Amino acid sequence: MSAIAGVLRDLGHVVSGSDLVLSSMSQSLESLGVKVFVGHRPENIADADFVIASSAIGKDNPEIVAAVDRAIPVINRASILEYITKLRSTICVAGTHGKTTTSSILALALEASGMNPSFIIGGYTDQFGSNYRWTNGQWLVVEADESDGTFLSLDRCLAIITNLEADHLDFFGSIEALQHSFVEFITNTRGPIIYCADDENLRTLIARQPSTVQAISYGTAPTSDFQAYDIRSTRDSVSFCIRDPSSDKYELVLSVPGKHVAMNATAAFGAATVLGGDPARIIGALSDFTGAKRRYEYKGQYNGVTFIDDYAHYPTEIRSTLETVGYGKWAKVHCVFQPHRFSRISQVKDELVDCFVNIDELYITEIYSAGEPPLPGVSAERLARQIESANSNFVTHYCPDQTKLFALLRSNMKPNELCIVLSAGDLVDIGRKVFTNQ
């Protein structure tokens, strides 16, 4: 929502909004002249011409109730984003994982090619210092969220699909319904579909599409149109090669570690070159890519312990992130995991059991509900015990409150060790909080 607010402001609208707390994103908007209220109250909507609400906002929200009572139109987030995508030639980046990083790299690649792109991304990018930008360039990069099906309404002339897994089944009801939505997304994209051929679900879906769908693959297999190979990751970077459809070869080095980052960069490289970007300029720009906020983000050192923050909360994401940790050769790895949503934990609890790799100690907090009510039989303590009984190669701690978590970390962590925090919720800046009490 913050990125949409920024774009609407840049389009000349007077914008205000409200949030439960004043976040860094809210403060950034305020510096641009967007009034941000703390707390949801009827008087916040004042004399607004219309109110925009995300899918997470219920009809009983006091501002929504006030808008309805005063006959002020209430517009959902998807509708306003659909309107914005019609103002530019839009590239949608979809998939279960990797959307934010891929979108960020693509925006950087298009910028390096002189295309002056606009973008709306789910996280801050270091290079642009924002999660949105609005320019007079032709292209708009949008991170397309499939969680509530709204990605289908976005106007798009090119799409990237990074992967497809059984997520958001609380909305879709079944993996078949989720797959059907991606089929609709594919068939209603007016231009090329750039998809990861390493993903079996995507390969199957693409194979079923008519020949009118212009499908361009990327992946590690030699049969991929854009092949990533010789992938080598260290603690701080990843180097790899890309072979394009003309069999030209390019070497890249990114200052962010992990095979999954190399794959995201390959997708972005493929999309940017398909749009006419200059490969040499793209490679030069990507060497400066330092990541997106909360995507393997270095948070500093405290008492000699290195802290990294990551948004991973789905089993595949967790495994990929922790595989990257393995390249670091740390003396000891502490992993803090904040489970996300009762519905998701209910669906993937069995998969979570074996996705924690390359760690020595695991600290599991309470479930971050994201506004969901609890589900019978679903709890962080039960998840912790399930993981503990299945894994003897690391120690599992259940930490029902931050006081216990911080005390354990403070006593267990020593210099030259790593603490990685996996959270899609509010568990950030642990190093600062543990060692400075701020």
N, C-alpha and C positions, 0 to 999 in steps of 0.2 A: 504493500500500500504506500510506503514512503516514496518508492520510485515513481509510482503513478502520480502522487501528489506533486513531486518535483517537476514531472513532465507537464502536468496541467498548469502549474505555475509558469513554466517557461513558454507555454502557449498563450499566456496572457490572462489566465483566470485568477481570480482572488480565491485562495485556498486556505482552509483551516482544517484542523482535525483534532482527535483526542486519542489518548492512550492511557493505559493503567499506570505506567511509569514514564518518566522522561528519559528515553534511551539516547544513545549517541546519534542514531538516525534522526530522532525527533529534534535534537539539538542542532543537527546539520540543517534540517529544514527551517528551523527558526532563524538561523543565520541568513537564510535566503528570503526571509520575510513571510514565511508560512507560520501562522499562529497555531501553536500546539497546546491544547488543554490537557491537564493531568486529571484523569477520571472522566467517566461518562455521565453527563448531566444534560437535561433537556435544553437548558439555556445555551449550551455550546453551539447549537445549530443556528441561533440568532435568526438572521433574515436570509438564510441560504436559499439559492434557487433550486438546488437538489442535493441529496445526501448519497454518498457512495459507501457501501458496506462490503466487507469481505465475507466469504462464506462461513467464517468462524463466528460472525456476529449474529446472535439470535434475534428473533422478532420482538422479544421482550426487553431488548436493550432500551434504556430510557431515551436515547436520542432517536432511535428508530420509531419508538412509540410517539414521541413528540412530532416527528416529521409526518407520520401518518395522520395524526390528529389535526395537523395544520395543512394537510393536503400538499405537502412538499414531496415531490417524487423521490423515491428511494431506488437507487440504481445499484446493481451488484457489480463487483469488481470486474467480472468477466466482460460485462457489456461495455464498460468504459475502456477496458484494454482492447476490446474488439474495435472500438472506434479509433483508438490511437494507431493500431496496426494498419488501418486503411489510409493513414496519412503518409505512409512510406512503403517502400518495397521491403517486406518483412521476412526475416529468417527466424524460424522458430527452432529452439533447441529443446528436445523432449527426451524422455527416458527416465528410468527408475533412479539412476545414479549419474553423477558427473555433469549435471546440467550447468551448475554455476561456474565450474572451472572451464568447461568447454565454451560457454558463452563469453566468459572473460577473455580467454585466449583468442576467440574469433574476433571480438571487438578490437583487440590489440592488432591482430593480423590485418584487418580491414583498414585500421588507422595507418599502419605502416605502408599500406598500398595506396595511400592518398585518397581513400574513399570517405573519410570524415563521417564515420557511422554514428547513429544514435543507438542507445541500448537501454534496456530495462532488465536488470539482473537481480537475482535473489540474494546477492551478497556484495559487499564492497570489494572493489578491485584496487590493488595497490597502485597500479599504473595510472588510473584515472581518479583515484581518491573518492569514488562515489559508486552507488549502485544504479545510477541512471545518467544519461546524457541526452540532450536534445539538440540536434544540429540541423543545418539545411542540406545535409548529404542525402543521397538516395536511399541508403540502407538503414534498417532498424533491426537490431538483434534483440530477440525476446526470449527469456527463459520461460518455456511453456509448461505450466503445471498441470499434470494429469490427475491430481488427487481427487478432484471433484468433477472431472469431465469437461471443465471449462476450456481446456486447450483446443477443443474441437471448434470453438467459435472464432478463433483468431484467424485473421486474413493472412495468408502466407504464400510466398512464391518459391520458397526453398525451405527444407527442414533437415535437421540432424536428429537422429535417434540413437542414443548412446547404448541402450540396453533395455530389456523388458523382463521384469520379474513380478511375482505375485505380491504386489503391495497395494494398499488402499482398498482392500477387499471389503472393508466396512462400507464403502460407497458403492463399489461395483458388484459386490455379491459373489463373484466367482472369477477365476482366472480367465474363463472363456469370455465373460463380458468385458473384462479389461482388454483382452486381445482384440475383441471386436472394435473397441474404441480406437485402438491404434490402427486397425485396418481402415477405419473411417478417416482418421488423421492422415494416413498415407494417401488414400485415394482422392482426398479433397485438397491436397497440396498441389498448387498449379505448376510447380517446377520440380527439380531433382530432389530425391530423397537420399541423403547420405547416411548410411546405417552401418552399425558394427557387425561384421560378418562373423566375429568370434562368438556372438550371442546366438545360441541355438533357437530361441524363441523368435528372434528377429529374422534369422535365415528362413525359418519355416513360413513366417508371415509374408515375407517378400517373395518367396518362391510361388506363393498362391496368387500373387497379384497379376493383373493383365499386363501385356507387353507395353501398354501405353504409360505405365508407371516408369519413370526414369530413375532407376535404382543404381546408386553408386556406393560400392562397399569400401570399408576400411577395416583393417585388422592385421593380425600377425601372420596369417596364411599367405603363401605366395599367390594364391588365386584372387586375393583382394585387389581392388582397383588402386587403392592407396595402402601399401604394405608397410607396417612398422616392424623393423627387425634390428638385431644387435642392440637390444635394450639393456642398458647397464645402469643400475642405480647405486648411489652412494648415500651417505647420511644427509647430504645437502643438495644433491642434484640428480638428474637423470639425463643420460646421453643415449641417442638412438639414431637410426637412419630411416628415411622414408623413400620408397620407390613409388613414383606416380604412374598413371596409366600409359605414359609414353616411355616408361622404363628409365626416366631420368632419376638420379639418386641425389639425396640431400642429407647432410648431417646436421643434427640439432643437439643443443645442450640447453636444458632448462634448469634454472636455479631453484627447483622444487623437486623433491625425490619421489620415486614410485612409478611402477609400470603403468598404473591406471592414469597417471598424469601424461605419460607418453601417448597413451591411446587417445585421451581427450585432445591433446595437441595435434595428433594425426587427423582427427575428425575436423578440427578447426582449419588446419592447413588445407585439407581437401576442399572444404567449403569455400575458403578464401580464394584458392586457385581456380576453382570452377567459376567463380564470379569474376575472374580476370586479374586477381591479385598477383603481384610479382613475387615469385618464390624467394629470391635472394633477399628482398626487403622484409618479407615475412619471417624468414629464418633469423635475420639480424634483430628484429623486434622481439621475437620469442626468447632470445637469449637473455633479455632483460625481464622476462616474466617472473614475478616473485610470488605469485599465488593470489588467491582470494581470501577474504576474511573468513576465519573459522574452517578453512580447508587446509589441514596440516600447517596451521599458522604458528610460527615461532613466537612465544609469549615472553621470552627472556629467561634469565638464570637467577635463581634465588638460593642463597647458601650453597652454590655450586651445583644445584639441580637444574636441569634444562626442562622447560615446560613447553608443551605443544598442545594446541587446541584444535579439535576437529569436530565437524558436524555429523560424523558417521553415527547412524543409529539403526541401520538395517544390516542383517548378517553379512551380506556380500560386501557392503561398504566397510564394515568393521574389519573383516578379514583382509581386504585390500590395504586398508590403512595400517594395520598391524604387520602385514608383510613388509611394508615400507619401513617400519620401525626396525625390522631385522637387519636392514642394511647398515644400521648405525653402530653396531657392535658396542652397545652400552654396557656398563658394568652391571646394571640392573634396571629393569623396566617396570614401572608402576602404571597401571591403567585404571583410570576412573571412568566408570560407565554409568550414565544416567539413562535408564530405560525411557522410551518415548511412547506415550499413549497406551492406555489399557487395551484398546482394540488391536493395536499392532503387536503388543507383547503376546496377546492371546493367540495371534496367528503365527508368530515366528519363534515362540519360546523354545521349541525343539531344535530349530536351526541355530539359535544363539548358543547352544551348549558347546558346539565345537568350532566356533568362529574366533575364539580368543587365542591367538598364536603369538609367539615371540615375547611373552610377558612373564614376569616373576610374581607379581602380586596384582590381584584384581579387586577393586573397590566398587561395589554396586550400591547406588543410592536409591531413594524412593523413586517411583515412576513419575515422570513429568506428564501431567494429564493433558496439557494443552486444551483445557476446558471440558474434557470428557468426564463423565461420571465413572466411578469404579465399576469393574465387572466382577461378578462372583468367581472366586477361585483364581483370580489373577492378582498377584502381588509381587513386589520386588524381592521380598524375603523368600518366597517360594522359588522364584527364578534363581536367586543366589544359591539356594540349597541344591537345586537341580544341576547347576553348573559345577558346584563344588563336588558333588558326588561323582560326576563324570570326568573330572580333571584332577589328577594328582600331581601334575607337573607345575602347577602354580597355586599360590595361596589365595583363597577367596574370602573377602570380608563383606559382610552386609552392614551398610552404614545408614541407619534410618534418619539421621539428621546431620547437618553440616558440622556441628560441634564434634561428633565422634569421627567424622571423616577427616577433618582438619587435624585433630589430635593424632590419629593414626598415621597420616601422611607425615606430620612433623616428626614423629618418633621413628618412622621406618625409613625415610629417605636420607640418602647421604650424597656427598659430592660425587660428580661424574656419573650420576644416574639420571634417568629420564622419567618424567611423569607426563603421560599423554591423557588428555581428557576427551572422552567421546560423549558429546551432548548436542542434541538438537533443541535443548531447552534453555535454561537460565544458568547453567553451571559454567561460568567463565572466570578467567583471571584467578585461578586457584592459587598459583604461586604467590601472587601479591597478597591474597587473603590469608594464606597459611603462614607466611613468614613476616608480613608487615602489619597484619590485623587491619587492613584498609579495605 
